[in-house]
Amino acid sequence: MTQYFFVDESGDPGIGNSKNSPYYVIAMVQVANREHIAELASLRRELHLVPDFEFHFYRSTDRQKELFFQAVQPFLFRVRAVALLKSNVPPELRNLTSTNLEMELLTRLTLRASELDIANDILVLDSAPDSFLKSLRIHLTRVCKQEQRERPFKKIVSSNSKHDDGLQLADMVAGAIRLSVWENNSTYYRMFAKKVVDMWQEG
């Protein structure tokens, strides 16, 4: 059965510029389909929000964050994530461009899973340009060939988080992980921690 893996990030993948964030988080959220999440539709009604309101971690109030993670507790999803502290970035990643770093971390995060966990599924990225999608497909194919693994995704596509609950869930999860790792505030992370199957910290 096809699974969907929604990806969003917190921070940015740029290294070596004072304007870049000191951290970078990629969150990959696995769900069974791309339908709207009923629990989020109910939460929007409860909060008197418009039906297409977009949940975004850094634009949400503390109350909205708490209610969001309470709402999705019954929802079935799994989380894989990587948290990179750029000041301690491994040497082999240090000179990569931001695009190549994002692709490399996403590839490594994916291949940390067994072939039984991610196989012939669909990867959904937030507003990714066609050039990035093509480069990621090529990179994943090359690495899988080197490691003698089957390609994990039959499709890699882009979507708009405004209309995609899966991407909004990934955004909220990424923000909560950043808050937990670098600000020692696990208030929201604890609310979905049992759904985390891989939390990879680098640097």
N, CA, C and O atoms as a DFTB+ gen file, in Angstrom:
812 C
 N C O
     1  1       0.843      -1.200       0.000
     2  2       0.000       0.000       0.000
     3  2       0.879       1.252       0.000
     4  3       1.782       1.389       0.826
     5  1       0.606       2.152      -0.927
     6  2       1.391       3.380      -1.044
     7  2       1.244       4.254       0.191
     8  3       0.140       4.466       0.692
     9  1       2.374       4.756       0.673
    10  2       2.393       5.703       1.775
    11  2       2.887       7.058       1.243
    12  3       3.587       7.132       0.233
    13  1       2.506       8.110       1.945
    14  2       2.913       9.467       1.558
    15  2       3.836      10.036       2.622
    16  3       3.560       9.942       3.818
    17  1       4.937      10.628       2.169
    18  2       5.926      11.210       3.074
    19  2       6.006      12.713       2.792
    20  3       6.503      13.142       1.751
    21  1       5.507      13.490       3.739
    22  2       5.480      14.947       3.606
    23  2       6.700      15.541       4.301
    24  3       7.034      15.172       5.427
    25  1       7.357      16.468       3.606
    26  2       8.608      17.031       4.131
    27  2       8.510      18.543       4.261
    28  3       8.068      19.236       3.345
    29  1       8.930      19.037       5.416
    30  2       9.104      20.477       5.594
    31  2      10.313      20.692       6.489
    32  3      10.883      19.742       7.024
    33  1      10.696      21.952       6.642
    34  2      11.943      22.247       7.336
    35  2      11.784      23.432       8.272
    36  3      10.820      24.193       8.190
    37  1      12.750      23.566       9.156
    38  2      12.846      24.718      10.034
    39  2      14.282      25.210       9.954
    40  3      15.221      24.416      10.015
    41  1      14.453      26.513       9.818
    42  2      15.787      27.038       9.552
    43  2      16.049      26.972       8.058
    44  3      15.117      26.831       7.266
    45  1      17.310      27.072       7.669
    46  2      17.655      27.019       6.251
    47  2      18.936      26.213       6.082
    48  3      19.706      26.071       7.033
    49  1      19.176      25.680       4.876
    50  2      20.341      24.821       4.667
    51  2      21.634      25.561       4.334
    52  3      22.654      24.923       4.071
    53  1      21.610      26.875       4.340
    54  2      22.815      27.627       4.007
    55  2      23.857      27.567       5.117
    56  3      23.525      27.606       6.301
    57  1      25.124      27.471       4.716
    58  2      26.247      27.428       5.674
    59  2      27.256      28.508       5.299
    60  3      27.504      28.744       4.116
    61  1      27.839      29.164       6.304
    62  2      28.934      30.096       6.046
    63  2      28.518      31.537       5.867
    64  3      29.344      32.376       5.507
    65  1      27.253      31.846       6.110
    66  2      26.774      33.223       5.994
    67  2      26.126      33.607       7.314
    68  3      25.287      32.871       7.833
    69  1      26.505      34.745       7.855
    70  2      25.986      35.163       9.159
    71  2      24.476      35.359       9.144
    72  3      23.833      35.350      10.194
    73  1      23.914      35.537       7.954
    74  2      22.466      35.728       7.852
    75  2      21.703      34.405       7.924
    76  3      20.489      34.392       8.131
    77  1      22.418      33.298       7.751
    78  2      21.773      31.986       7.825
    79  2      21.513      31.604       9.277
    80  3      22.216      32.056      10.180
    81  1      20.510      30.777       9.493
    82  2      20.219      30.293      10.839
    83  2      21.323      29.334      11.289
    84  3      21.979      28.715      10.451
    85  1      21.539      29.204      12.605
    86  2      22.601      28.315      13.098
    87  2      22.200      26.843      13.098
    88  3      23.009      25.983      13.447
    89  1      20.987      26.549      12.719
    90  2      20.464      25.183      12.756
    91  2      19.678      24.910      11.475
    92  3      19.339      25.822      10.722
    93  1      19.402      23.629      11.254
    94  2      18.565      23.242      10.132
    95  2      17.877      21.936      10.479
    96  3      18.533      20.963      10.854
    97  1      16.566      21.911      10.357
    98  2      15.771      20.723      10.663
    99  2      14.977      20.311       9.432
   100  3      14.356      21.145       8.774
   101  1      15.003      19.030       9.128
   102  2      14.108      18.464       8.116
   103  2      13.216      17.455       8.828
   104  3      13.706      16.548       9.501
   105  1      11.908      17.618       8.676
   106  2      10.946      16.671       9.243
   107  2      10.224      15.963       8.107
   108  3       9.738      16.603       7.175
   109  1      10.158      14.654       8.189
   110  2       9.458      13.825       7.207
   111  2       8.329      13.095       7.925
   112  3       8.570      12.275       8.810
   113  1       7.100      13.400       7.536
   114  2       5.927      12.841       8.200
   115  2       5.242      11.843       7.276
   116  3       4.879      12.181       6.149
   117  1       5.070      10.638       7.743
   118  2       4.480       9.551       6.958
   119  2       3.008       9.392       7.310
   120  3       2.653       9.235       8.478
   121  1       2.150       9.434       6.288
   122  2       0.720       9.206       6.484
   123  2       0.225       8.269       5.384
   124  3       0.932       8.001       4.413
   125  1      -0.995       7.782       5.553
   126  2      -1.507       6.761       4.644
   127  2      -2.089       7.324       3.353
   128  3      -2.180       6.602       2.360
   129  1      -2.484       8.595       3.340
   130  2      -3.078       9.155       2.131
   131  2      -2.926      10.672       2.124
   132  3      -2.379      11.259       3.058
   133  1      -3.421      11.301       1.050
   134  2      -3.289      12.756       0.910
   135  2      -4.610      13.470       1.169
   136  3      -4.770      14.633       0.796
   137  1      -5.528      12.806       1.784
   138  2      -6.802      13.449       2.091
   139  2      -6.615      14.484       3.190
   140  3      -5.646      14.435       3.948
   141  1      -7.560      15.427       3.266
   142  2      -7.525      16.397       4.359
   143  2      -7.616      15.663       5.688
   144  3      -8.310      14.653       5.804
   145  1      -6.915      16.173       6.681
   146  2      -6.909      15.550       8.002
   147  2      -8.137      16.018       8.774
   148  3      -8.277      17.204       9.074
   149  1      -9.014      15.091       9.088
   150  2     -10.299      15.431       9.719
   151  2     -10.094      16.157      11.047
   152  3     -10.854      17.064      11.386
   153  1      -9.068      15.757      11.795
   154  2      -8.819      16.381      13.096
   155  2      -8.466      17.860      12.946
   156  3      -8.799      18.671      13.810
   157  1      -7.793      18.210      11.850
   158  2      -7.440      19.617      11.632
   159  2      -8.653      20.415      11.171
   160  3      -8.798      21.585      11.527
   161  1      -9.518      19.797      10.386
   162  2     -10.760      20.471       9.992
   163  2     -11.603      20.786      11.220
   164  3     -12.182      21.868      11.322
   165  1     -11.670      19.841      12.151
   166  2     -12.423      20.064      13.387
   167  2     -11.794      21.168      14.227
   168  3     -12.501      21.980      14.823
   169  1     -10.454      21.197      14.275
   170  2      -9.762      22.219      15.055
   171  2     -10.005      23.605      14.463
   172  3     -10.201      24.564      15.210
   173  1      -9.996      23.724      13.157
   174  2     -10.266      25.020      12.530
   175  2     -11.662      25.507      12.911
   176  3     -11.852      26.689      13.197
   177  1     -12.628      24.607      12.914
   178  2     -13.987      25.000      13.313
   179  2     -14.021      25.406      14.781
   180  3     -14.667      26.389      15.143
   181  1     -13.325      24.645      15.628
   182  2     -13.295      24.947      17.063
   183  2     -12.706      26.324      17.333
   184  3     -13.159      27.035      18.229
   185  1     -11.691      26.697      16.552
   186  2     -11.017      27.983      16.739
   187  2     -11.627      29.098      15.902
   188  3     -11.117      30.218      15.877
   189  1     -12.726      28.783      15.215
   190  2     -13.432      29.771      14.379
   191  2     -12.519      30.340      13.293
   192  3     -12.527      31.536      13.005
   193  1     -11.731      29.437      12.700
   194  2     -10.842      29.810      11.612
   195  2     -11.496      29.456      10.275
   196  3     -12.386      28.608      10.217
   197  1     -11.056      30.102       9.223
   198  2     -11.596      29.787       7.897
   199  2     -11.186      28.356       7.541
   200  3     -10.156      27.878       8.017
   201  1     -11.975      27.662       6.710
   202  2     -11.703      26.254       6.395
   203  2     -10.335      26.007       5.774
   204  3      -9.779      24.918       5.919
   205  1      -9.779      27.011       5.078
   206  2      -8.462      26.808       4.457
   207  2      -7.341      27.480       5.245
   208  3      -6.274      27.758       4.696
   209  1      -7.580      27.743       6.533
   210  2      -6.528      28.330       7.374
   211  2      -5.298      27.419       7.370
   212  3      -5.407      26.200       7.507
   213  1      -4.126      28.043       7.208
   214  2      -2.875      27.273       7.169
   215  2      -2.171      27.322       8.518
   216  3      -1.797      28.396       8.988
   217  1      -1.991      26.165       9.140
   218  2      -1.229      26.083      10.381
   219  2       0.260      26.163      10.059
   220  3       0.776      25.401       9.241
   221  1       0.928      27.089      10.710
   222  2       2.367      27.309      10.505
   223  2       2.964      27.567      11.875
   224  3       2.487      28.441      12.599
   225  1       4.012      26.816      12.249
   226  2       4.513      26.849      13.619
   227  2       4.831      28.255      14.097
   228  3       4.423      28.641      15.192
   229  1       5.558      29.032      13.288
   230  2       6.018      30.332      13.776
   231  2       4.981      31.430      13.645
   232  3       5.200      32.543      14.123
   233  1       3.867      31.143      13.012
   234  2       2.785      32.115      12.976
   235  2       1.667      31.744      13.936
   236  3       0.703      32.495      14.087
   237  1       1.787      30.596      14.583
   238  2       0.743      30.126      15.494
   239  2       0.991      30.635      16.905
   240  3       2.138      30.780      17.329
   241  1      -0.078      30.901      17.622
   242  2       0.027      31.271      19.027
   243  2       0.346      30.016      19.840
   244  3       0.203      28.897      19.348
   245  1       0.779      30.210      21.086
   246  2       1.063      29.062      21.939
   247  2      -0.193      28.196      22.111
   248  3      -0.109      26.968      22.132
   249  1      -1.343      28.843      22.231
   250  2      -2.589      28.077      22.398
   251  2      -2.890      27.270      21.144
   252  3      -3.300      26.114      21.239
   253  1      -2.692      27.867      19.961
   254  2      -2.933      27.144      18.716
   255  2      -1.996      25.948      18.590
   256  3      -2.410      24.877      18.144
   257  1      -0.731      26.127      18.982
   258  2       0.224      25.017      18.916
   259  2      -0.207      23.875      19.833
   260  3      -0.203      22.711      19.433
   261  1      -0.572      24.217      21.048
   262  2      -0.978      23.181      21.994
   263  2      -2.217      22.441      21.502
   264  3      -2.270      21.212      21.556
   265  1      -3.201      23.176      21.028
   266  2      -4.425      22.547      20.536
   267  2      -4.161      21.740      19.275
   268  3      -4.781      20.699      19.061
   269  1      -3.248      22.212      18.443
   270  2      -2.900      21.475      17.223
   271  2      -2.354      20.096      17.578
   272  3      -2.831      19.086      17.061
   273  1      -1.356      20.051      18.458
   274  2      -0.734      18.769      18.768
   275  2      -1.650      17.872      19.597
   276  3      -1.532      16.648      19.540
   277  1      -2.551      18.464      20.357
   278  2      -3.577      17.668      21.016
   279  2      -4.507      17.042      19.978
   280  3      -4.881      15.875      20.089
   281  1      -4.873      17.826      18.980
   282  2      -5.830      17.376      17.967
   283  2      -5.298      16.213      17.147
   284  3      -6.053      15.307      16.794
   285  1      -3.984      16.228      16.836
   286  2      -3.453      15.182      15.951
   287  2      -2.988      13.935      16.693
   288  3      -2.517      12.989      16.062
   289  1      -3.110      13.911      18.011
   290  2      -2.679      12.724      18.747
   291  2      -3.393      11.449      18.296
   292  3      -2.743      10.407      18.205
   293  1      -4.704      11.478      18.007
   294  2      -5.357      10.245      17.545
   295  2      -5.039       9.901      16.087
   296  3      -5.274       8.776      15.648
   297  1      -4.508      10.867      15.342
   298  2      -4.235      10.678      13.923
   299  2      -2.997       9.798      13.750
   300  3      -2.003       9.969      14.455
   301  1      -3.067       8.853      12.806
   302  2      -1.961       7.925      12.599
   303  2      -0.907       8.543      11.684
   304  3      -1.165       8.772      10.502
   305  1       0.268       8.809      12.223
   306  2       1.393       9.278      11.430
   307  2       2.696       8.910      12.124
   308  3       2.725       8.650      13.327
   309  1       3.770       8.892      11.346
   310  2       5.098       8.596      11.881
   311  2       6.043       9.709      11.464
   312  3       5.846      10.348      10.430
   313  1       7.071       9.935      12.274
   314  2       8.001      11.041      12.033
   315  2       9.438      10.528      11.943
   316  3       9.895       9.742      12.773
   317  1      10.129      10.999      10.909
   318  2      11.578      10.850      10.802
   319  2      12.136      12.261      10.665
   320  3      11.561      13.081       9.949
   321  1      13.233      12.554      11.329
   322  2      13.750      13.921      11.277
   323  2      15.256      13.945      11.435
   324  3      15.854      13.054      12.039
   325  1      15.861      14.998      10.871
   326  2      17.274      15.260      11.084
   327  2      17.404      16.683      11.596
   328  3      16.762      17.599      11.081
   329  1      18.243      16.868      12.619
   330  2      18.507      18.191      13.193
   331  2      20.004      18.456      13.091
   332  3      20.812      17.754      13.698
   333  1      20.362      19.475      12.320
   334  2      21.767      19.779      12.044
   335  2      22.187      21.067      12.724
   336  3      21.592      22.117      12.480
   337  1      23.209      21.004      13.580
   338  2      23.821      22.189      14.168
   339  2      24.992      22.577      13.274
   340  3      25.981      21.848      13.198
   341  1      24.892      23.712      12.602
   342  2      25.845      24.049      11.545
   343  2      27.256      24.328      12.069
   344  3      28.226      24.151      11.333
   345  1      27.386      24.754      13.312
   346  2      28.719      25.042      13.841
   347  2      29.551      23.776      13.990
   348  3      30.777      23.844      14.075
   349  1      28.885      22.615      14.020
   350  2      29.592      21.336      14.146
   351  2      29.299      20.426      12.956
   352  3      29.286      19.203      13.091
   353  1      29.067      21.020      11.809
   354  2      28.709      20.229      10.634
   355  2      29.869      19.304      10.253
   356  3      31.021      19.738      10.277
   357  1      29.600      18.055       9.906
   358  2      30.668      17.120       9.519
   359  2      31.456      17.631       8.311
   360  3      30.891      18.311       7.455
   361  1      32.738      17.316       8.229
   362  2      33.586      17.840       7.143
   363  2      33.055      17.556       5.750
   364  3      33.180      18.395       4.858
   365  1      32.457      16.370       5.547
   366  2      32.004      16.020       4.204
   367  2      30.783      16.821       3.751
   368  3      30.411      16.796       2.578
   369  1      30.165      17.533       4.701
   370  2      29.001      18.345       4.357
   371  2      29.319      19.835       4.317
   372  3      28.514      20.634       3.839
   373  1      30.488      20.203       4.818
   374  2      30.795      21.602       5.087
   375  2      30.800      22.476       3.832
   376  3      30.405      23.641       3.892
   377  1      31.236      21.937       2.715
   378  2      31.391      22.753       1.510
   379  2      30.263      22.567       0.496
   380  3      30.365      23.022      -0.643
   381  1      29.211      21.911       0.906
   382  2      28.085      21.719      -0.005
   383  2      27.276      22.999      -0.145
   384  3      27.164      23.778       0.801
   385  1      26.719      23.209      -1.320
   386  2      25.775      24.324      -1.487
   387  2      24.529      24.020      -0.677
   388  3      24.317      22.881      -0.260
   389  1      23.710      25.026      -0.456
   390  2      22.492      24.813       0.321
   391  2      21.593      23.769      -0.332
   392  3      20.997      22.940       0.355
   393  1      21.495      23.811      -1.664
   394  2      20.661      22.833      -2.374
   395  2      21.209      21.424      -2.210
   396  3      20.458      20.486      -1.941
   397  1      22.525      21.277      -2.372
   398  2      23.131      19.951      -2.252
   399  2      23.078      19.426      -0.826
   400  3      22.933      18.222      -0.614
   401  1      23.194      20.322       0.161
   402  2      23.093      19.897       1.552
   403  2      21.687      19.387       1.849
   404  3      21.516      18.355       2.497
   405  1      20.690      20.115       1.372
   406  2      19.303      19.682       1.584
   407  2      19.072      18.304       0.954
   408  3      18.470      17.426       1.573
   409  1      19.549      18.123      -0.265
   410  2      19.374      16.831      -0.938
   411  2      20.102      15.717      -0.213
   412  3      19.574      14.615      -0.062
   413  1      21.318      16.005       0.238
   414  2      22.118      14.983       0.917
   415  2      21.474      14.558       2.231
   416  3      21.387      13.365       2.520
   417  1      21.026      15.520       3.026
   418  2      20.396      15.178       4.305
   419  2      19.087      14.431       4.090
   420  3      18.796      13.471       4.803
   421  1      18.304      14.861       3.118
   422  2      17.043      14.194       2.840
   423  2      17.273      12.767       2.348
   424  3      16.532      11.851       2.703
   425  1      18.310      12.589       1.526
   426  2      18.648      11.246       1.044
   427  2      19.100      10.354       2.187
   428  3      18.651       9.214       2.307
   429  1      19.990      10.872       3.028
   430  2      20.477      10.072       4.156
   431  2      19.347       9.727       5.125
   432  3      19.265       8.604       5.623
   433  1      18.482      10.699       5.384
   434  2      17.361      10.452       6.294
   435  2      16.474       9.346       5.730
   436  3      16.046       8.455       6.463
   437  1      16.203       9.403       4.443
   438  2      15.366       8.389       3.802
   439  2      16.003       7.013       3.895
   440  3      15.332       6.039       4.236
   441  1      17.296       6.924       3.593
   442  2      17.954       5.620       3.526
   443  2      18.350       5.070       4.894
   444  3      18.829       3.940       4.993
   445  1      18.154       5.858       5.944
   446  2      18.306       5.317       7.298
   447  2      17.181       4.329       7.597
   448  3      17.321       3.451       8.448
   449  1      16.063       4.485       6.884
   450  2      14.934       3.561       7.043
   451  2      15.204       2.287       6.257
   452  3      15.944       2.307       5.273
   453  1      14.621       1.204       6.676
   454  2      14.779      -0.050       5.941
   455  2      13.938      -0.001       4.672
   456  3      13.030       0.820       4.543
   457  1      14.251      -0.883       3.749
   458  2      13.487      -0.962       2.512
   459  2      12.060      -1.428       2.763
   460  3      11.193      -1.255       1.907
   461  1      11.812      -2.012       3.918
   462  2      10.455      -2.420       4.273
   463  2       9.633      -1.224       4.739
   464  3       8.406      -1.238       4.637
   465  1      10.298      -0.192       5.250
   466  2       9.589       0.979       5.773
   467  2       9.264       2.002       4.695
   468  3       8.201       2.623       4.729
   469  1      10.162       2.182       3.749
   470  2       9.931       3.127       2.653
   471  2      10.201       2.390       1.349
   472  3      11.351       2.087       1.029
   473  1       9.156       2.105       0.606
   474  2       9.307       1.347      -0.633
   475  2       8.186       1.704      -1.604
   476  3       7.008       1.503      -1.306
   477  1       8.556       2.228      -2.751
   478  2       7.590       2.540      -3.807
   479  2       6.514       3.503      -3.328
   480  3       5.341       3.370      -3.675
   481  1       6.936       4.482      -2.520
   482  2       6.003       5.436      -1.931
   483  2       6.089       6.788      -2.635
   484  3       6.745       6.911      -3.669
   485  1       5.434       7.790      -2.081
   486  2       5.391       9.114      -2.706
   487  2       5.921      10.157      -1.725
   488  3       5.462      10.248      -0.586
   489  1       6.893      10.939      -2.186
   490  2       7.491      12.005      -1.387
   491  2       6.887      13.331      -1.825
   492  3       6.848      13.639      -3.016
   493  1       6.412      14.121      -0.854
   494  2       5.766      15.400      -1.149
   495  2       6.550      16.517      -0.480
   496  3       6.683      16.543       0.743
   497  1       7.074      17.451      -1.289
   498  2       7.861      18.571      -0.785
   499  2       7.057      19.855      -0.894
   500  3       6.167      19.977      -1.736
   501  1       7.380      20.805      -0.037
   502  2       6.642      22.074      -0.002
   503  2       7.204      23.058      -1.021
   504  3       8.325      23.545      -0.877
   505  1       6.416      23.341      -2.048
   506  2       6.739      24.386      -3.039
   507  2       8.150      24.251      -3.608
   508  3       8.857      25.246      -3.769
   509  1       8.549      23.041      -3.907
   510  2       9.879      22.806      -4.473
   511  2       9.855      23.042      -5.977
   512  3       8.934      22.582      -6.651
   513  1      10.848      23.750      -6.523
   514  2      10.908      23.970      -7.976
   515  2      11.201      22.669      -8.715
   516  3      11.755      21.730      -8.143
   517  1      10.824      22.623      -9.987
   518  2      11.043      21.422     -10.793
   519  2      12.516      21.039     -10.851
   520  3      12.854      19.856     -10.874
   521  1      13.390      22.042     -10.875
   522  2      14.828      21.760     -10.948
   523  2      15.301      20.984      -9.728
   524  3      16.132      20.083      -9.843
   525  1      14.767      21.338      -8.550
   526  2      15.152      20.619      -7.327
   527  2      14.601      19.197      -7.345
   528  3      15.302      18.252      -6.982
   529  1      13.349      19.044      -7.767
   530  2      12.749      17.712      -7.831
   531  2      13.565      16.801      -8.742
   532  3      13.821      15.644      -8.406
   533  1      13.973      17.329      -9.896
   534  2      14.760      16.536     -10.840
   535  2      16.112      16.162     -10.238
   536  3      16.539      15.012     -10.335
   537  1      16.785      17.130      -9.618
   538  2      18.099      16.862      -9.024
   539  2      18.002      15.844      -7.898
   540  3      18.868      14.981      -7.761
   541  1      16.953      15.942      -7.096
   542  2      16.776      14.992      -5.992
   543  2      16.524      13.590      -6.531
   544  3      17.071      12.621      -6.005
   545  1      15.706      13.468      -7.571
   546  2      15.464      12.146      -8.164
   547  2      16.774      11.527      -8.652
   548  3      17.043      10.351      -8.407
   549  1      17.584      12.328      -9.343
   550  2      18.858      11.840      -9.869
   551  2      19.795      11.425      -8.735
   552  3      20.433      10.373      -8.796
   553  1      19.870      12.272      -7.689
   554  2      20.757      11.991      -6.558
   555  2      20.330      10.719      -5.835
   556  3      21.166       9.870      -5.526
   557  1      19.043      10.585      -5.566
   558  2      18.543       9.393      -4.874
   559  2      18.804       8.138      -5.695
   560  3      19.212       7.108      -5.158
   561  1      18.570       8.229      -6.983
   562  2      18.792       7.078      -7.855
   563  2      20.250       6.648      -7.829
   564  3      20.555       5.458      -7.755
   565  1      21.156       7.634      -7.890
   566  2      22.588       7.336      -7.886
   567  2      23.020       6.684      -6.573
   568  3      23.743       5.687      -6.579
   569  1      22.578       7.247      -5.454
   570  2      22.972       6.700      -4.152
   571  2      22.375       5.312      -3.951
   572  3      23.045       4.422      -3.426
   573  1      21.134       5.119      -4.358
   574  2      20.503       3.802      -4.212
   575  2      21.232       2.755      -5.053
   576  3      21.383       1.608      -4.633
   577  1      21.679       3.152      -6.231
   578  2      22.433       2.233      -7.084
   579  2      23.750       1.860      -6.429
   580  3      24.163       0.701      -6.467
   581  1      24.418       2.851      -5.821
   582  2      25.685       2.589      -5.138
   583  2      25.493       1.643      -3.960
   584  3      26.339       0.788      -3.696
   585  1      24.376       1.800      -3.255
   586  2      24.113       0.984      -2.069
   587  2      23.297      -0.260      -2.385
   588  3      22.919      -1.015      -1.488
   589  1      23.030      -0.464      -3.671
   590  2      22.283      -1.634      -4.137
   591  2      20.928      -1.741      -3.433
   592  3      20.534      -2.790      -2.923
   593  1      20.247      -0.608      -3.435
   594  2      18.902      -0.551      -2.853
   595  2      17.904      -0.160      -3.925
   596  3      18.237       0.520      -4.896
   597  1      16.669      -0.607      -3.727
   598  2      15.593      -0.170      -4.594
   599  2      15.286       1.295      -4.309
   600  3      15.416       1.754      -3.174
   601  1      14.880       2.025      -5.340
   602  2      14.492       3.422      -5.111
   603  2      13.302       3.463      -4.156
   604  3      12.336       2.726      -4.350
   605  1      13.355       4.316      -3.123
   606  2      12.294       4.326      -2.110
   607  2      10.999       4.988      -2.575
   608  3       9.924       4.669      -2.067
   609  1      11.093       5.910      -3.538
   610  2       9.905       6.654      -3.957
   611  2       9.619       6.449      -5.442
   612  3      10.508       6.584      -6.282
   613  1       8.390       6.128      -5.747
   614  2       8.011       6.026      -7.155
   615  2       7.705       7.399      -7.740
   616  3       7.755       7.589      -8.955
   617  1       7.384       8.363      -6.860
   618  2       7.151       9.730      -7.296
   619  2       7.700      10.700      -6.262
   620  3       7.606      10.457      -5.059
   621  1       8.277      11.808      -6.743
   622  2       8.678      12.925      -5.888
   623  2       7.989      14.153      -6.455
   624  3       8.256      14.551      -7.588
   625  1       7.102      14.755      -5.670
   626  2       6.270      15.835      -6.187
   627  2       6.316      17.045      -5.258
   628  3       6.749      16.961      -4.108
   629  1       5.858      18.166      -5.794
   630  2       5.760      19.406      -5.022
   631  2       4.297      19.730      -4.784
   632  3       3.438      19.416      -5.609
   633  1       4.019      20.359      -3.652
   634  2       2.660      20.775      -3.340
   635  2       2.717      22.090      -2.574
   636  3       3.777      22.502      -2.102
   637  1       1.575      22.735      -2.457
   638  2       1.459      24.002      -1.742
   639  2       0.884      23.736      -0.355
   640  3      -0.221      23.210      -0.224
   641  1       1.636      24.099       0.675
   642  2       1.199      23.808       2.037
   643  2      -0.133      24.479       2.378
   644  3      -0.852      24.016       3.264
   645  1      -0.460      25.552       1.689
   646  2      -1.726      26.238       1.943
   647  2      -2.898      25.291       1.776
   648  3      -3.919      25.424       2.451
   649  1      -2.744      24.325       0.863
   650  2      -3.851      23.422       0.550
   651  2      -3.542      21.975       0.915
   652  3      -4.251      21.068       0.478
   653  1      -2.500      21.742       1.704
   654  2      -2.076      20.373       1.980
   655  2      -1.842      20.186       3.475
   656  3      -0.844      20.658       4.019
   657  1      -2.770      19.493       4.133
   658  2      -2.664      19.296       5.576
   659  2      -1.409      18.518       5.952
   660  3      -0.835      18.750       7.015
   661  1      -0.972      17.588       5.083
   662  2       0.228      16.815       5.388
   663  2       1.456      17.691       5.520
   664  3       2.290      17.467       6.398
   665  1       1.576      18.690       4.651
   666  2       2.708      19.617       4.730
   667  2       2.591      20.534       5.944
   668  3       3.602      20.889       6.549
   669  1       1.384      20.915       6.302
   670  2       1.213      21.730       7.501
   671  2       1.604      20.937       8.752
   672  3       2.197      21.485       9.681
   673  1       1.268      19.653       8.767
   674  2       1.681      18.802       9.888
   675  2       3.198      18.705       9.949
   676  3       3.779      18.781      11.032
   677  1       3.849      18.538       8.795
   678  2       5.312      18.469       8.763
   679  2       5.941      19.770       9.244
   680  3       6.952      19.744       9.946
   681  1       5.354      20.909       8.876
   682  2       5.860      22.206       9.328
   683  2       5.772      22.329      10.846
   684  3       6.724      22.763      11.494
   685  1       4.647      21.951      11.402
   686  2       4.468      22.057      12.849
   687  2       5.432      21.130      13.588
   688  3       5.980      21.497      14.627
   689  1       5.632      19.941      13.053
   690  2       6.545      18.981      13.661
   691  2       7.980      19.509      13.606
   692  3       8.708      19.422      14.595
   693  1       8.392      20.054      12.461
   694  2       9.751      20.591      12.332
   695  2       9.994      21.714      13.329
   696  3      11.051      21.766      13.957
   697  1       9.032      22.610      13.481
   698  2       9.174      23.707      14.435
   699  2       9.277      23.219      15.862
   700  3      10.068      23.743      16.646
   701  1       8.483      22.220      16.207
   702  2       8.514      21.676      17.560
   703  2       9.842      20.987      17.853
   704  3      10.344      21.055      18.975
   705  1      10.417      20.317      16.839
   706  2      11.706      19.657      17.022
   707  2      12.798      20.699      17.238
   708  3      13.636      20.542      18.126
   709  1      12.797      21.761      16.435
   710  2      13.788      22.819      16.630
   711  2      13.695      23.401      18.030
   712  3      14.718      23.610      18.684
   713  1      12.484      23.665      18.497
   714  2      12.275      24.225      19.829
   715  2      12.804      23.283      20.905
   716  3      13.371      23.727      21.903
   717  1      12.617      21.993      20.698
   718  2      13.063      21.008      21.674
   719  2      14.584      20.871      21.689
   720  3      15.191      20.830      22.759
   721  1      15.199      20.799      20.513
   722  2      16.638      20.529      20.421
   723  2      17.468      21.732      20.844
   724  3      18.446      21.577      21.576
   725  1      17.095      22.934      20.394
   726  2      17.967      24.085      20.621
   727  2      17.498      25.052      21.695
   728  3      18.269      25.901      22.142
   729  1      16.267      24.937      22.107
   730  2      15.794      25.816      23.181
   731  2      15.385      25.032      24.410
   732  3      14.853      25.594      25.368
   733  1      15.636      23.720      24.379
   734  2      15.326      22.842      25.518
   735  2      13.882      22.985      25.978
   736  3      13.578      22.907      27.169
   737  1      13.010      23.195      25.015
   738  2      11.580      23.321      25.310
   739  2      10.847      22.211      24.567
   740  3      10.584      22.324      23.370
   741  1      10.522      21.147      25.275
   742  2       9.890      19.974      24.661
   743  2       8.381      19.945      24.857
   744  3       7.755      18.892      24.741
   745  1       7.798      21.102      25.154
   746  2       6.361      21.173      25.418
   747  2       5.558      20.505      24.313
   748  3       4.665      19.704      24.589
   749  1       5.870      20.829      23.069
   750  2       5.086      20.299      21.948
   751  2       5.652      18.972      21.443
   752  3       4.901      18.092      21.022
   753  1       6.969      18.835      21.485
   754  2       7.585      17.589      21.022
   755  2       7.053      16.391      21.806
   756  3       6.795      15.332      21.233
   757  1       6.891      16.559      23.105
   758  2       6.401      15.459      23.939
   759  2       5.032      14.967      23.488
   760  3       4.679      13.812      23.722
   761  1       4.258      15.840      22.840
   762  2       2.895      15.499      22.467
   763  2       2.825      14.574      21.252
   764  3       1.774      14.002      20.963
   765  1       3.959      14.427      20.533
   766  2       3.964      13.469      19.426
   767  2       5.206      12.570      19.457
   768  3       5.477      11.861      18.488
   769  1       5.952      12.594      20.549
   770  2       7.224      11.872      20.636
   771  2       7.072      10.374      20.357
   772  3       7.976       9.760      19.791
   773  1       5.952       9.786      20.743
   774  2       5.759       8.350      20.535
   775  2       5.606       8.002      19.059
   776  3       5.706       6.836      18.678
   777  1       5.365       9.007      18.236
   778  2       5.217       8.773      16.798
   779  2       6.552       8.946      16.055
   780  3       6.620       8.725      14.846
   781  1       7.602       9.338      16.772
   782  2       8.917       9.552      16.163
   783  2       9.647       8.216      16.079
   784  3       9.897       7.578      17.102
   785  1       9.990       7.792      14.864
   786  2      10.683       6.522      14.668
   787  2      12.173       6.718      14.384
   788  3      12.955       5.772      14.482
   789  1      12.566       7.945      14.032
   790  2      13.991       8.230      13.821
   791  2      14.236       9.712      14.073
   792  3      13.712      10.569      13.361
   793  1      15.042      10.006      15.098
   794  2      15.420      11.390      15.399
   795  2      16.931      11.457      15.326
   796  3      17.629      11.088      16.270
   797  1      17.432      11.934      14.185
   798  2      18.863      11.935      13.886
   799  2      19.412      13.339      14.123
   800  3      18.997      14.289      13.459
   801  1      20.349      13.474      15.075
   802  2      20.993      14.751      15.343
   803  2      22.425      14.718      14.821
   804  3      23.189      13.801      15.122
   805  1      22.773      15.729      14.037
   806  2      24.080      15.802      13.404
   807  2      24.757      17.104      13.812
   808  3      24.166      18.174      13.674
   809  1      25.981      17.029      14.311
   810  2      26.696      18.201      14.696
   811  2      26.486      18.582      16.143
   812  3      27.046      19.575      16.607
